[in-house]
């Protein structure tokens, strides 16, 4: 109903497993390095996208 607010459960950075490249741009340096290291080691994933059309794998 209108006017009823529920607390939203946002995923914090440590719970996120797949990352969008644009979301990495706004991170503090230490957190960025930690996430990129996990992406490179294969623990986390990175979304691929191409601007204006679908990404081809």
Secondary structure, DSSP 4 states (H G I P E B T S, - for coil): -TT------PPPGGG--EE-HHHHHTS-HHHHHHHHHHHHHTSSEE---BTTB----
